[in-house]
């Protein structure tokens, strides 16, 4: 209802301290306002009430200032401590560097002293060595001088004789010394040994029944036994005693070098860079190559190609030492359920397509397998190659393989019987791929060493190098002249 002279509409006439008079409206009913310079009666009391509040505020400000000062002092102390800590670290690092330098200096001094001592001690040794080296040189020089003197004396002797006889001297023609030809059969024998140690990768000959008959007679191949039973022993040894000894030594060295101690270590592959021992083992095939070439119409030879896995680039160095347990006890080896047909390790999956080669050639290098059946002999089940062929003809597509091939495809209650193959060192065993076989125990005192070649016919169609189902269903498919050879031998 009224305004103070300070023109502040929020000013209250009772508590305003502007000490000016109020302007009261004409129609206002409020009591008269005191003039300027007058104060309310309770002003002193209000001021007294505000004093403790001001004091509290002052105290708070002082505390805040003190806290700030304390924080600043603490920060300064921390900074000083950090500086001192860094300075200490730097001092320690300097001390460490100095110590390491001192160590290096001491080590270098010690090494120098050692070198000096070694040089001082090595000087007499070097002198002795030089003297030892110079002595043979001096001896050689003396010998050369003596030889020259002897030559001069020899040359002077005919001249002196001519001069004594007073004959005119004639100019001597320059003579050419020639090494005398090697006497005996030493050179041809060495050449033959080199040839025997290199496997043939190429062999060409016309295939005919007459040639097959000639080669069969040379090695003693009994075609009827092979046709009927699926295996035979080549009766005529084609390896000499020297060749047997060389091949046996190579086989033992190759097997000892092998890192594997199980049957997997028996398989040796021929590569472009192979040892002489490996090449010698593969070269054993050269002796039987003419027969195999005529029988199969050509075979795939070692080194003819370098396929990642191929039967023709592989031999098995089968060494069965005394104490070998075999596939079973000797009485158990009579059952074909113990036997198997060969299958590459990567393809040994039950029910999957079976791989096959044409025939197995085993060269006997050592062992007492000719006179007994428990010397690590090869056991075979006669006629199982034709029995399995009949069973395979009842299937379609790829022939399935099983580890117990006889139990799966033949009569498990009345399985074919196996027998030991008798062969002496130097002879060879020829066996069809599908003939069920195994290895018996070695109770003798001599290790049995056989070298096995897995022979593949050269006439196989493309894409059927490792697996040829048609040949598994027809055992004569890859030996077309075998039956005629049997008839010729019978006549």
C-alpha positions in Angstrom: 0.0 0.0 0.0 3.0 2.3 0.3 6.4 2.7 -1.3 9.6 3.6 0.4 11.6 6.5 -0.8 14.2 4.0 -2.0 11.7 2.9 -4.7 11.9 -0.8 -3.8 8.5 -2.4 -3.9 9.7 -5.3 -1.9 10.6 -3.1 1.1 8.6 -3.6 4.2 7.8 -0.4 6.2 8.5 -2.2 9.5 12.0 -3.6 8.8 13.4 -1.3 6.2 16.7 0.3 7.2 16.8 2.9 4.6 15.9 5.5 7.2 13.6 7.4 4.8 10.0 8.3 5.1 7.3 6.2 3.5 4.9 7.5 1.0 1.4 6.4 2.0 -1.4 6.4 -0.4 -4.2 8.8 0.3 -6.9 6.2 0.5 -4.7 3.8 2.6 -6.1 2.7 5.9 -2.7 1.5 7.3 -1.3 3.2 10.3 1.1 6.1 9.8 4.7 5.2 8.9 7.5 6.7 11.0 9.6 9.4 9.3 13.1 9.0 8.0 15.8 8.4 10.6 13.5 6.3 12.8 14.2 2.5 13.4 11.9 -0.2 14.7 12.1 -1.1 18.3 13.3 -4.7 17.8 16.2 -3.8 15.4 18.9 -4.2 18.1 17.6 -7.6 18.9 17.7 -8.7 15.3 21.3 -7.6 15.0 22.2 -9.6 18.0 20.6 -12.7 16.5 22.6 -12.3 13.3 26.0 -12.1 15.0 26.4 -15.8 15.9 25.6 -16.7 12.3 28.3 -14.4 11.0 30.7 -15.9 13.5 29.9 -19.4 12.3 30.5 -18.3 8.7 33.8 -16.7 9.6 34.9 -19.9 11.4 33.9 -22.0 8.4 35.9 -19.7 6.1 38.9 -20.0 8.4 38.6 -23.8 8.4 38.4 -23.9 4.6 41.4 -21.7 4.3 43.3 -23.9 6.8 42.4 -27.0 4.9 43.6 -25.5 1.6 46.9 -24.6 3.2 47.2 -28.1 4.6 46.5 -29.6 1.2 49.0 -27.4 -0.4 51.7 -28.3 2.1 50.9 -32.0 1.6 51.2 -31.7 -2.1 54.5 -29.9 -1.8 55.8 -32.6 0.6 54.7 -35.3 -1.9 56.5 -33.6 -4.7 59.6 -33.3 -2.7 59.5 -37.0 -1.7 59.0 -38.0 -5.4 62.0 -35.8 -6.4 64.1 -37.4 -3.7 63.0 -40.9 -4.7 63.9 -40.3 -8.4 67.2 -38.9 -7.4 67.9 -42.0 -5.3 67.0 -44.2 -8.3 69.3 -42.3 -10.6 72.1 -42.6 -8.0 71.5 -46.4 -7.8 71.5 -46.8 -11.6 74.7 -44.9 -11.9 76.3 -47.1 -9.2 75.1 -50.2 -11.1 76.5 -49.0 -14.3 79.8 -48.3 -12.7 79.9 -51.8 -11.1 79.1 -53.4 -14.5 81.8 -51.4 -16.2 84.3 -52.5 -13.5 83.2 -56.2 -14.0 83.7 -55.9 -17.7 87.1 -54.4 -17.3 88.1 -57.1 -14.9 86.8 -59.9 -17.2 88.6 -58.4 -20.2 91.8 -58.3 -18.2 91.4 -61.9 -17.1 90.7 -63.0 -20.7 93.8 -61.1 -21.9 95.9 -62.9 -19.2 94.4 -66.3 -20.2 95.1 -65.7 -23.9 98.7 -64.7 -23.1 99.1 -67.8 -21.0 97.6 -70.0 -23.7 99.8 -68.4 -26.3 102.8 -68.9 -24.1 102.0 -72.5 -23.6 101.0 -73.1 -27.2 104.2 -71.9 -28.7 106.2 -75.0 -27.8 103.3 -77.2 -29.0 103.2 -75.3 -32.3 106.9 -75.7 -32.7 106.6 -79.4 -32.1 103.8 -79.7 -34.6 105.7 -77.8 -37.2 108.7 -80.0 -36.6 106.4 -83.1 -36.9 105.0 -81.7 -40.2 108.4 -80.8 -41.5 109.9 -84.2 -40.8 107.8 -86.1 -43.4 108.4 -83.3 -45.8 112.1 -83.7 -45.3 111.8 -87.4 -45.7 109.9 -87.0 -48.9 112.4 -84.6 -50.3 115.2 -87.0 -49.5 113.3 -89.8 -51.2 112.7 -87.7 -54.2 116.4 -86.8 -54.4 117.3 -90.5 -54.1 114.9 -91.4 -56.8 116.2 -88.7 -59.1 119.7 -89.9 -58.5 118.7 -93.5 -59.3 117.0 -92.4 -62.5 120.1 -90.5 -63.6 122.3 -93.5 -62.8 120.0 -95.7 -64.9 120.1 -93.3 -67.8 123.8 -93.0 -67.6 124.4 -96.8 -67.6 123.4 -97.4 -71.2 125.3 -94.3 -72.3 128.4 -95.5 -70.6 128.0 -99.0 -72.2 127.7 -97.4 -75.6 130.7 -95.2 -75.0 132.8 -98.1 -73.9 131.8 -100.0 -77.1 132.5 -96.8 -79.1 129.2 -97.0 -80.9 127.6 -93.9 -82.3 124.8 -92.5 -80.1 121.3 -92.5 -81.5 118.6 -90.2 -80.3 116.2 -91.9 -77.9 112.6 -92.0 -78.9 110.1 -90.7 -76.4 108.4 -93.8 -74.9 104.7 -93.8 -73.9 104.0 -95.8 -70.8 100.7 -97.7 -70.8 98.9 -99.3 -67.9 98.7 -103.1 -68.5 95.2 -104.4 -69.1 93.5 -106.0 -66.1 94.0 -109.7 -66.0 91.4 -112.2 -65.1 87.7 -111.3 -64.5 88.2 -108.5 -61.9 87.0 -105.6 -64.1 83.9 -107.4 -65.4 83.0 -108.6 -61.9 83.2 -105.0 -60.6 81.1 -103.8 -63.4 78.6 -106.5 -62.8 78.4 -105.6 -59.0 77.6 -102.0 -59.9 74.8 -103.1 -62.3 73.4 -105.4 -59.6 73.2 -102.5 -57.2 71.0 -100.3 -59.5 67.3 -101.1 -60.0 66.1 -101.1 -63.6 63.5 -98.5 -64.4 63.1 -99.5 -68.1 62.8 -103.1 -69.4 61.7 -103.9 -73.0 61.1 -107.4 -74.3 58.5 -108.9 -76.6 55.9 -110.9 -74.6 55.3 -114.4 -75.9 54.5 -117.9 -74.6 57.9 -119.2 -75.7 59.7 -116.5 -73.8 57.6 -117.1 -70.7 58.4 -120.9 -70.9 62.2 -120.1 -71.1 62.1 -117.7 -68.2 60.0 -120.1 -66.1 62.5 -122.9 -66.6 65.4 -120.7 -65.5 63.9 -119.9 -62.1 62.0 -123.1 -61.6 58.5 -121.5 -61.7 55.8 -124.2 -61.3 52.8 -122.6 -63.0 50.4 -125.3 -62.0 51.0 -124.8 -58.3 50.6 -121.0 -58.7 47.4 -121.4 -60.7 45.8 -123.9 -58.3 47.0 -122.8 -54.9 47.7 -119.1 -55.4 51.4 -119.4 -54.5 54.6 -121.3 -55.3 58.3 -121.4 -54.5 60.8 -120.7 -57.3 62.9 -123.8 -57.1 66.1 -122.5 -58.7 68.1 -119.9 -56.7 69.3 -117.0 -58.9 71.4 -115.2 -56.3 75.0 -116.1 -55.6 76.5 -116.3 -52.1 78.2 -113.0 -52.6 74.9 -111.3 -53.7 73.1 -112.9 -50.8 75.6 -111.5 -48.3 75.6 -108.0 -49.8 71.8 -107.9 -49.9 71.5 -109.2 -46.3 73.9 -106.6 -45.0 72.0 -103.8 -46.8 68.7 -105.1 -45.4 70.0 -105.1 -41.8 71.5 -101.6 -42.2 68.3 -100.2 -43.7 66.2 -101.7 -41.0 68.5 -100.5 -38.2 68.4 -96.9 -39.5 64.6 -96.9 -39.6 63.1 -94.9 -36.7 60.1 -97.1 -36.3 60.4 -100.4 -34.4 57.0 -101.9 -35.4 55.9 -103.4 -38.7 55.5 -99.9 -40.2 59.2 -99.5 -40.1 59.6 -102.5 -42.5 58.3 -100.6 -45.5 61.0 -98.7 -47.4 60.3 -96.4 -50.3 62.6 -95.6 -53.2 63.0 -91.9 -54.0 65.1 -90.0 -56.4 67.7 -89.5 -53.6 68.1 -92.9 -51.9 71.0 -94.6 -50.2 73.1 -97.3 -51.9 71.6 -99.9 -49.5 68.1 -99.1 -50.6 69.0 -99.2 -54.3 70.7 -102.5 -53.8 67.5 -104.0 -52.2 65.4 -102.7 -55.1 67.9 -104.1 -57.5 67.1 -107.6 -56.4 64.1 -107.4 -58.6 66.3 -107.3 -61.7 67.0 -111.1 -61.3 63.2 -111.9 -61.5 62.3 -109.1 -63.9 62.3 -111.3 -67.2 59.9 -113.8 -65.7 57.5 -111.2 -64.2 57.6 -109.2 -67.5 56.5 -112.2 -69.5 53.9 -113.4 -66.9 52.1 -110.1 -66.4 52.8 -108.6 -69.8 55.0 -105.9 -68.4 55.2 -104.5 -64.8 55.6 -101.1 -63.3 59.3 -100.7 -62.4 60.8 -98.9 -59.4 61.6 -95.3 -60.3 59.5 -95.3 -63.5 57.4 -92.6 -61.8 57.5 -90.9 -58.4 53.9 -91.3 -57.3 53.2 -90.3 -53.7 52.2 -93.9 -52.9 52.8 -96.7 -55.4 53.5 -100.4 -54.8 56.3 -100.4 -57.4 58.3 -97.9 -55.4 58.1 -99.9 -52.1 59.8 -102.9 -50.6 59.2 -104.6 -47.3 62.3 -105.5 -45.3 60.7 -108.2 -43.1 63.1 -109.2 -40.4 61.7 -111.7 -37.8 64.2 -112.2 -35.1 64.3 -115.1 -32.6 61.5 -114.9 -30.2 59.1 -113.3 -32.7 55.5 -114.3 -31.6 53.9 -114.2 -35.0 50.2 -113.7 -35.7 49.5 -116.5 -33.2 50.8 -119.7 -31.7 52.0 -122.4 -34.0 48.8 -124.4 -33.5 46.7 -121.3 -34.3 48.4 -120.5 -37.5 46.6 -123.4 -39.3 43.4 -121.4 -39.4 42.9 -118.8 -42.1 41.0 -116.6 -39.7 44.3 -115.5 -38.4 45.5 -114.4 -41.9 44.8 -111.4 -44.0 45.3 -109.9 -47.5 47.6 -106.9 -47.8 46.1 -103.4 -47.7 47.8 -100.0 -47.4 47.7 -98.6 -43.9 45.7 -95.5 -45.0 43.0 -97.7 -46.7 42.5 -100.1 -43.8 38.9 -99.1 -43.2 36.3 -101.9 -42.8 33.8 -102.0 -45.6 35.6 -99.5 -47.8 37.1 -100.2 -51.2 40.0 -102.7 -51.1 43.3 -101.9 -52.8 45.1 -104.6 -54.6 48.4 -105.3 -56.5 49.0 -108.2 -58.9 51.3 -110.6 -57.0 53.8 -110.7 -54.2 57.5 -111.6 -54.7 59.4 -112.6 -51.6 63.2 -113.1 -51.8 64.5 -115.2 -48.9 67.9 -113.9 -47.6 68.3 -115.8 -44.3 66.5 -118.1 -41.9 65.9 -121.7 -41.2 62.5 -121.8 -43.0 63.5 -124.6 -45.3 63.8 -127.3 -42.6 61.2 -126.2 -40.0 57.9 -124.4 -39.8 58.5 -122.3 -36.6 61.4 -120.1 -37.9 59.2 -117.1 -38.8 57.8 -118.8 -41.9 55.3 -117.3 -44.2 51.9 -119.1 -43.8 49.4 -119.3 -46.7 45.9 -120.6 -47.2 45.9 -122.5 -50.6 43.1 -121.7 -53.1 41.8 -118.8 -51.1 42.5 -116.5 -54.0 39.8 -118.3 -56.1 37.4 -118.6 -53.1 37.5 -114.9 -52.5 37.1 -114.2 -56.2 33.8 -116.2 -56.1 32.7 -114.2 -53.1 33.6 -110.9 -54.7 31.7 -111.8 -57.8 28.5 -111.8 -55.7 29.1 -108.2 -54.9 28.7 -105.1 -57.0 31.0 -102.0 -57.3 34.2 -101.8 -55.3 35.2 -104.9 -53.4 34.9 -104.2 -49.6 37.9 -104.8 -47.4 37.9 -106.3 -43.9 40.7 -107.1 -41.5 39.2 -110.6 -41.0 38.7 -111.1 -44.7 38.3 -114.9 -44.4 35.7 -114.6 -41.7 33.7 -112.0 -43.7 33.6 -113.6 -47.1 34.3 -117.3 -46.4 32.8 -119.9 -44.0 33.9 -118.8 -40.5 32.8 -122.2 -39.0 34.9 -124.2 -41.4 37.7 -121.8 -42.6 40.4 -122.9 -45.1 43.6 -124.1 -43.4 47.0 -122.4 -43.7 50.4 -124.1 -44.0 54.0 -123.0 -43.7 56.0 -122.2 -46.8 59.3 -123.9 -46.9 62.1 -122.0 -48.7 65.8 -121.6 -48.3 68.0 -118.5 -48.6 68.4 -117.6 -52.3 65.0 -118.9 -53.3 61.9 -116.7 -53.9 58.2 -117.0 -53.2 55.5 -116.0 -55.7 52.0 -115.4 -54.3 48.8 -114.0 -55.6 47.5 -110.8 -54.0 44.3 -112.5 -52.8 45.9 -115.5 -51.1 45.2 -115.3 -47.4 48.5 -115.3 -45.5 50.2 -114.5 -42.2 53.5 -114.9 -40.4 54.3 -117.6 -37.8 56.5 -117.4 -34.7 60.2 -117.7 -34.8 61.4 -120.3 -32.3 64.8 -120.8 -34.0 68.2 -119.2 -33.2 68.5 -117.4 -36.5 66.7 -114.3 -37.7 64.5 -114.7 -40.8 65.0 -111.9 -43.4 62.7 -111.7 -46.5 62.5 -108.9 -49.0 58.9 -108.5 -50.4 58.1 -106.8 -53.7 54.4 -105.9 -54.4 54.3 -106.2 -58.2 51.7 -104.4 -60.3 50.9 -105.1 -63.9 51.7 -102.4 -66.4 48.5 -103.1 -68.4 46.0 -101.8 -65.8 43.5 -99.2 -67.0 43.9 -95.6 -66.0 42.6 -94.7 -62.6 42.9 -98.3 -61.4 46.5 -98.5 -60.4 45.8 -99.0 -56.7 42.4 -100.7 -56.9 41.4 -103.0 -59.8 38.1 -104.8 -58.8 37.9 -106.7 -62.1 41.2 -108.4 -61.3 39.9 -109.3 -57.8 36.9 -111.0 -59.3 39.0 -112.8 -62.0 42.4 -114.0 -60.7 43.6 -114.8 -64.3 42.8 -111.3 -65.7 46.4 -110.0 -65.3 48.2 -113.3 -66.2 46.6 -114.2 -69.6 49.3 -116.7 -70.6 49.3 -118.6 -67.3 46.9 -121.3 -68.3 48.7 -122.0 -71.5 52.0 -122.1 -69.6 50.5 -124.8 -67.3 49.4 -126.8 -70.3 52.8 -126.5 -71.9 54.6 -127.6 -68.7 52.3 -130.6 -68.4 53.0 -131.7 -71.9 
